[in-house]
Amino acid sequence: MKAVKRFCAVVLCAGLCAVIAGGGLYYARRETAYREKTIEPMTTLRLAALPEISARDQLRLCAHRGLSAVAPENTTQAVRAAGEAGFGFVLLDAAWTKDGESVLLADDTVERMTAGRGRVSSYSFAQLARMPLDNGANLSDCGRVQIPRLADALELCAVYGMRTILTVRHAYEMLPHSLQAQLADAYMVVSSRRDVLTSLTGKTQRLCLRTETLTQQDLRYASQHGFAVAFDPQSTPAGLLRQAGDVELWAWPVNTRETLAHAAENGVRNIVTDCILPMSEK
């Protein structure tokens, strides 16, 4: 009987050790992932320095999450940098807090951009304001940076005369009233989910389907609904771009002169970029 008890104790101890070791490994990997999340600045290149780009004076450049090559993405610092660089469009990501404040963040959670944990919607805006960003291009040069209100970013866009494109991940009915109103004033709203686009139909000026590799089905869907399409030009055949017809195309992301040349040569005039600057500053 004693032998059986000792055996059970050994098995129990071994099981507990395995659980502890597994948990430790999980958290170690998670913490390593957090430490490896650093966003590095990118070298910028002005369009005027690219004479080989066809119809470059017809291109419309959109700053991705503000000028995120030189300032932390989705911050007022990045929006201001985009305005000073001369962008006519800026693409921002909309999220919201538990007290219904619309904010700028590309994720549903705060882990990638701050030292915090959990969903954005589990925090009030006041709580987020006490959680400074710890990630982003040239963060150390920007002082204290926090997740901003969408309203503050939109006011800054108006100062520089930039049109706003907003990305959303949830259906219209789930959005707080403040965000619903802000979507109505945006130049365009983008989502990768067709059910979200359906819910937004008639609620904003333009809608855009975000996809990775553009397909014939995407073009048919966009044409039928009057939507634009944003796509990765590096994974999309050139022949398909020429079949777009009246569908408004947005190449995204475009961060090299080669990718820009590929898009421009195939008739794409709308460019979402982190680091390619317009012809001249404002």
N, C-alpha and C positions, 0 to 999 in steps of 0.2 A: 504493500500500500504506500509506504514511504517512497519507494522507487517511482511509483506512478505520480505522486505529488511532485517529486523533484523534476520528473520529466515535464510535467505540465508547467512548472515554474520556469524551466529553461525555455520551453516553447513560447510562453507568454513574454518572457524577457527578450527573446530573439525577435518576436513580433513587434514589441514596443521599440526596440532599437531600429528595426527596419522602417517603421513609421517615422521615427524621429529623423533618421538619415534621409529618407525620401523627402520629408518636409524641408529639411535643411538644404538639400540639393535644389528643390523647387525654388525656394526663396533666394538661394545664391544665384541661380540662373536668372531670376526675375530682376534682382538688383544689378547683375551684370548687364542685362538688357537696358535698364535705366541709365547706367553709366555710359553705355555705348550709343546713346541717342543723340549725341551732340551734332548740331547742325552747323556746318562750316560755311563761311562766306564764300561767294563765287566772284570770279572776275567778270566785270561787266564789259560790254562791247556796244558801241553806238552804231546804229544803223547806217549813219553817214559814212562809216569806215568800211562799208561792205558794198563796193560798186558792182560786184558780180551778181548781187541779188536782183532778180527781174522785178520790175514794177515796184521798187521799194518805196517810192513816194505814194503808192496807193495802199500800203499796208497799214492796218490798224493794230497797234500794239497794246496789249492789256497786261498790266503788272500783276503777277500771280501772288496773291496774299499781300499786296503792297509790293514794294521793291525788296523782296525777301532775300535777294543776293547780298544786300548790304546792311539790312536791319532785321530784327526778329519778325517773323511772319505774323500777319494779322494783328499788327500793333499800330498805334498812331504814328510811331516813328517810321514804320515801313510805308504807311500811306503818305506821310509827308515827303519821304524820299522819292516816292513815285511821282508825286505832284511836281516836285522841284526838277525831276528828270525830264518832265514834259509828256508823261503818259496821258492819253485821252480816256483810257479805261483802266479800272482796277477791279480785280476779282477778289472777293472776300468771303470767308466762311462764317455762316451764322449758326449760333447755338443759343441756349438760354438757361437762366438760373432758376432755382426753385421759387424765387419771388417774382418770376416773370420778366426779368430784365434781359433784353437781347444783347448778346456779347459776340466777340469775334474769337472763334476757335475752330480748328479744322477737325477736331475729334469730339466724340461723345464723352471722353474722359480727360482728366487733366494731367495724366502721367507723363506724356511725351514732352510737354512744354513747361511743367513746373515740378517741384519736389513733392507735390501733393499726390493723393490717391483718390480714386473714385470718380463718379460721373459728375459732369458739370451741373446737371440738374439737381444734384443733391446739395449744392452749395447756394447760399444767397450771394448777391453781388458784393455785399460788404465782406463776406468771408473770402471771396475770390480776390478782392482788393488787398487782402493781407497775405496773399500767396503770390509773390513775385515770380516772373518767369525765370527759369534757370537754363534756358535753351534758346538758340537763335543766332543768326549771323551777327558777328561783332557785338555780342551782348554786353561785354565788359566796357564798351565805349558808350553805352546808352544810358548809364545810370540805372535807376530802379525802373524796371519795365513790368507792367502788369497786363492782364487780360482786359482789354478796353470795352466800354459800351459800344455797341454798333452805332448808336445815335451820334456819339462823338466822332467816330470815323466818317460817318456820312456827312457831317458838318464840314470836316476837313476836306473831303472830296469836293464839296461844293465850292470851297475857297479856291481850289485849284482847277475848277471846271472839269473834273473827271466824272465820267459816267460809271455807275457801279453795277457790277455783276455779282449776284449773291448765289452761293451754293447752299442747298438745304438737303437734309437727309430724312425728313419726316413729312407726313401728309399735312395738308393745310389745317385740318381740324385739330391737330395736335399742337400747333404752334400757338404761343401766347399772342394776345391781341396786338401788343407792341410790334412784334415781328411781322404779323400779318399786314399791318399798315406799312411797314418799311418795305416789304416785298412789292407792294403796289407801286412804289415810287422808283424801284430799281429799273435800270435799262433792260436787264435780263435776269432770269432765275434759272439756275442749273441744278439738275439732279441726275443721278445714275439710275434711279428707280422710276419705272414707268407708272406705277401706281401713285407715286408722289406727283409726277407731272400731271396725271389725270386730275388729281385733287386740286391742283393749282390752276387748271385751265379757267380762263376768264378772271383770274384774281391778280394778274400782273401783265405787264406790257408784252414781254416775250418769254418764251420757254425754250430750254435747250436740254437735249439728251446728252449726258456724258457717257461715253463708251471708250474702251481701250482700242480695240481693233474695229474700225468701221466696216460694216457689212451692207450688202444689198438690202437686207431686212431693216437695218437701221435707217437707211435712206428712204425706203418706202414708208416706214412708220413716221419719220419726221415730215415727209412730204404730205402725207394724209392729214396730219394734225397741225401743219403749219409751224413746226418746231425747227429750231436750229440744232446742229449736232457738233459736239466737242469731242475730239478723238486724238489718239496718239499717231502723229504722221509717220513715225518710224516703223510702225507695225501695219500700216495701211497701204495697199497697192496703189501705185500712181494711177493706173487705169480706172480704179473705182472713184477716185477723186474727180475725174473728168466726167463721170456719170451723175454727178450730184444734182444737175439741173438747177432748180430754183431754191434748193435747200441751202441755208446759210451755214457755212463751215467755219469752225474754230479749231485751229491746230493747237494741241495742248498735251504735253509741254514742249516748248521749243527753246532750247538753251545752247545750241551750237549753230555755227554758220552753215554747216552742212544740212542740218535738219531744216533750218529756215529756207535755204535754197531749194530743197526738195518740195516744201510746201508751196513756196511762191511760184516755182516753175509749173506747178500743177493747178494753179488758179486759186489757191487759198489766200485770202486777204486778211483774215482775222487771226492774230497770233497771240497766244497766252505764253508769257515768258517770265522767268525769274531774273534774267540777267542781260537781255538785249534791249538797249535803250532806243527811244525814238530818234528821229533825224536831228532834232534840236531841242534844247531846253526851253521851257516857257519863261 
